[in-house]
Amino acid sequence: MIGTTNFAFVAAILHQLFASAVAYPEVVAAYVLGNATALVSHVPGGLGVLEFVVASLVAHGDVLGALIVFRIVYYIVPLALGSTLLVAAELARWRAS
């Protein structure tokens, strides 16, 4: 249930990045197939594989730009946030001891 919800929300983000030029079910199908292909390929993070599959299946507008922004939103932003919180927690722990 949690995995399905995650796929639905991630596909919703990708759908919004396509500026709603593509139907949501089409984006969901492309994203799920891209993830399945990335899992089979064993490429770390599915880098390139996910983009290739989604770009092949969704041929509307600036797909590559939307996929680059998707990677930034889905991977880089949480990494930056998590790193900042880790540093803050470690500093607070260091000051307490």
C-alpha positions in Angstrom: 0.0 0.0 0.0 2.8 2.4 0.9 4.7 1.6 -2.2 1.7 2.2 -4.4 1.0 5.5 -2.8 4.7 6.5 -3.3 4.5 5.7 -7.0 1.3 7.7 -7.3 2.8 10.7 -5.6 6.0 10.6 -7.5 4.1 10.2 -10.8 2.0 13.2 -9.8 5.2 15.3 -9.4 6.4 14.1 -12.8 2.9 14.9 -14.2 3.1 18.4 -12.9 6.6 18.9 -14.4 5.2 17.9 -17.8 3.0 21.0 -17.4 0.0 18.6 -17.5 0.5 18.2 -21.3 0.3 14.4 -20.7 -2.5 12.5 -19.1 -1.8 11.3 -15.6 -2.4 7.6 -16.3 0.2 7.8 -19.2 2.7 9.3 -16.8 2.1 6.7 -14.2 2.5 3.9 -16.8 5.7 5.4 -18.1 7.1 5.9 -14.6 6.3 2.4 -13.4 7.8 0.9 -16.6 10.9 3.1 -16.2 11.3 2.0 -12.6 10.9 -1.7 -13.5 13.4 -1.3 -16.3 15.9 0.4 -14.0 15.5 -2.4 -11.5 16.2 -5.0 -14.1 19.2 -3.1 -15.5 20.9 -2.9 -12.1 22.1 0.7 -12.9 22.6 2.6 -9.6 19.6 4.9 -9.2 18.3 3.9 -12.6 20.3 6.9 -13.9 19.7 7.2 -17.6 17.5 4.2 -17.8 14.4 5.8 -16.2 14.9 8.9 -18.4 15.2 6.9 -21.6 12.1 4.8 -20.9 10.0 7.8 -19.9 11.2 9.9 -22.8 10.5 7.1 -25.2 7.0 6.6 -23.9 6.0 10.2 -23.3 6.7 12.2 -26.5 5.2 15.6 -25.5 7.0 18.9 -25.1 10.3 19.2 -23.2 10.5 15.8 -21.7 14.2 16.0 -21.0 14.0 19.2 -19.0 11.1 17.9 -16.9 13.1 14.7 -16.2 16.2 16.7 -15.1 14.1 18.8 -12.8 12.4 15.6 -11.5 15.8 14.2 -10.6 16.7 17.4 -8.8 13.5 17.5 -6.8 13.4 13.8 -6.0 17.0 13.2 -5.2 19.1 16.4 -4.7 16.6 18.4 -2.6 16.1 15.5 0.0 19.9 15.0 0.0 20.6 18.6 0.8 17.8 18.7 3.4 19.0 15.5 5.1 22.6 16.6 5.1 21.7 20.0 6.7 19.7 18.3 9.4 22.4 15.7 10.0 25.0 18.5 10.5 22.6 20.4 12.7 22.0 17.4 14.9 25.6 16.5 15.2 26.5 20.1 16.1 23.8 20.1 18.8 25.0 16.8 20.1 28.6 18.0 20.1 27.7 21.2 22.0 25.7 19.2 24.6 28.7 17.0 25.5 
